[in-house]
């Protein structure tokens, strides 16, 4: 299988980095990548990726990338997406994966000049370490296999499911914001900031791993299990919930959904 990337930004770099050394990078497997062609648009990133493996090469231009690819990833900014895509020639039946934010399949079909198989995906930077979870729509076994090699894939049955996961992905900054604010509070109480971070980051990691490990248990049940009745954890959640935290979070997600559906 030959893979190509039109657009060579942060996410494209993360994906290529994750593919190299993954199960996709093993010859004579049922689903290996023989060649990865990247766009020359960002010369520095393209050169860095080409230096990682002889399987990675830099295309002469975007059309050369498209021509060389069985599976073509569109990893470009939404502001220039239409201009870039309309200028390309696609092969009938070619597999196209869009990781372009806030650009639905209807627009992509209008811009692409051939009947192709279009899948949307939301890869996150963690795919570089093969630890990312990626939402895709519609379900596609080959695309799911690619992202499963980069962590795991969630195949959405409907556009509504996909949009909801896209909205939830907007919580990453809030996650780090909570860590930052809590670290700042500890530092304000006199604790060295590096020591506060060294405690909090693994604590949050352990909580996330617990949620994954006990996937069959309701999250409310996990919250109760980690909150002694009348204890400190219960107090903090009640303060958060009763003083507007849940309302603010829900309102923020609602606003994100409005932007996604425009």
SVG drawing of the C-alpha trace seen along z (x, -y; Angstrom):
<svg xmlns="http://www.w3.org/2000/svg" viewBox="-26 -32 44 44">
<polyline fill="none" stroke="black" stroke-width="0.4" points="0.0,0.0 1.2,-3.5 0.2,-6.4 0.4,-10.1 0.0,-13.4 -1.1,-16.6 -0.1,-19.1 2.9,-18.6 2.0,-20.2 1.9,-19.0 -0.7,-16.3 0.8,-14.9 4.2,-14.7 2.6,-13.0 0.9,-10.4 4.0,-9.6 6.2,-9.4 3.7,-6.9 3.4,-4.8 7.2,-4.3 8.0,-1.5 4.3,-0.5 2.7,2.7 2.2,0.8 6.0,0.6 6.6,4.3 7.2,5.9 5.3,9.1 2.4,8.4 -1.2,8.4 -1.4,4.6 2.0,2.9 3.0,-0.4 5.6,-0.2 5.9,-4.0 4.9,-7.3 5.0,-10.4 4.8,-13.7 4.0,-17.2 7.0,-19.6 4.9,-22.5 6.7,-22.6 10.2,-21.9 11.6,-21.6 9.1,-19.0 9.2,-17.1 13.0,-16.8 12.8,-15.7 10.3,-12.9 12.3,-11.8 15.3,-11.5 13.5,-9.0 13.1,-6.2 13.9,-5.3 10.2,-4.5 9.4,-8.2 10.0,-10.4 9.1,-14.0 6.8,-14.5 7.6,-17.1 4.2,-18.8 0.8,-18.0 -0.3,-16.3 2.7,-14.0 1.7,-13.0 -1.9,-12.3 -0.6,-10.3 1.6,-8.1 -1.0,-7.2 -3.4,-4.4 -4.6,-6.1 -4.4,-9.9 -4.5,-12.0 -5.7,-15.6 -4.0,-17.4 -4.4,-21.0 -5.8,-24.1 -9.5,-24.6 -8.8,-28.2 -7.0,-26.9 -8.7,-23.5 -11.0,-24.3 -8.2,-25.9 -5.8,-23.1 -8.3,-20.3 -9.9,-21.7 -6.5,-21.9 -5.9,-18.2 -6.8,-15.3 -8.0,-12.2 -8.4,-8.6 -11.8,-7.0 -12.0,-4.6 -9.0,-6.2 -9.2,-6.2 -9.2,-9.8 -8.9,-10.5 -9.7,-14.1 -8.3,-15.3 -9.3,-18.9 -11.1,-20.6 -14.7,-21.8 -15.0,-20.6 -17.8,-18.1 -17.9,-15.3 -20.5,-17.1 -18.0,-20.0 -15.2,-17.5 -17.3,-15.6 -18.1,-18.9 -14.4,-19.9 -13.1,-16.5 -13.3,-15.8 -13.7,-12.0 -15.8,-9.4 -13.5,-8.5 -14.0,-6.9 -13.9,-9.7 -13.4,-9.1 -13.1,-11.8 -10.8,-11.4 -9.8,-13.3 -6.2,-12.2 -4.7,-13.8 -0.9,-14.4 -0.6,-11.3 -0.6,-9.1 3.1,-10.0 3.6,-7.7 1.0,-5.2 -1.2,-6.1 -3.9,-8.1 -7.6,-7.4 -9.0,-8.5 -12.7,-9.0 -13.5,-8.2 -16.6,-8.5 -18.0,-6.6 -16.8,-3.2 -13.9,-2.0 -12.0,1.2 -8.8,0.1 -8.7,-3.4 -9.6,-1.9 -6.7,0.5 -4.3,-2.4 -5.4,-4.3 -5.6,-1.1 -1.8,-0.8 -1.4,-4.3 -3.4,-3.6 -7.0,-2.8 -9.9,-3.8 -13.6,-4.6 -15.7,-4.1 -18.8,-6.4 -22.0,-5.1 -23.4,-8.6 -22.3,-12.1 -23.9,-13.1 -21.7,-10.7 -18.6,-12.0 -19.5,-15.7 -20.0,-14.9 -16.6,-13.3 -15.1,-16.3 -16.7,-18.6 -15.4,-16.4 -11.9,-16.6 -12.0,-20.4 -11.5,-19.5 -7.8,-19.0 -6.9,-22.6 -9.3,-22.5 -7.6,-19.4 -4.2,-21.1 -5.9,-24.2 -7.1,-22.4 -3.6,-21.0 -2.2,-24.5 -4.6,-26.2 -4.2,-23.5 -0.4,-23.6 -0.6,-27.4 -2.7,-27.0 -0.2,-24.6 2.7,-27.0 0.7,-29.8 0.6,-27.9 4.4,-27.6 5.1,-24.4 7.7,-24.4 5.9,-24.3 7.9,-21.5 7.1,-19.3 3.4,-20.1 3.4,-19.1 5.4,-16.0 2.6,-14.9 -0.5,-16.0 0.4,-14.8 0.8,-11.1 -2.3,-11.4 -4.4,-12.5 -2.7,-9.8 -3.6,-7.1 -7.3,-8.3 -7.5,-8.2 -6.0,-4.7 -8.6,-3.6 -11.4,-4.8 -10.1,-2.8 -9.4,0.3 -12.9,0.3 -14.7,-0.6 -17.8,1.3 -18.3,-0.7 -20.4,-3.9 -18.2,-7.0 -20.6,-8.2 -19.8,-4.9 -16.0,-5.5 -16.5,-9.0 -18.3,-7.6 -15.7,-4.9 -13.0,-7.5 -15.0,-9.8 -15.4,-8.9 -18.9,-9.8 -18.5,-13.2 -14.9,-13.3 -12.7,-15.8 -13.2,-14.4 -17.0,-14.5 -16.7,-18.1 -14.7,-19.4 -17.0,-17.8 -20.1,-19.1 -18.6,-22.6 -17.8,-22.2 -21.2,-21.0 -23.3,-23.2 -21.4,-26.4 -21.7,-26.4 -18.9,-24.1 -21.1,-21.6 -23.3,-24.3 -20.2,-26.1 -18.8,-22.9 -22.0,-22.0 -22.5,-25.5 -18.9,-25.4 -19.5,-22.1 -22.8,-23.4 -21.0,-26.4 -18.4,-24.1 -21.1,-22.1 -22.6,-25.2 -19.2,-26.0 -18.8,-22.4 -22.3,-22.4 -21.9,-25.7"/>
</svg>
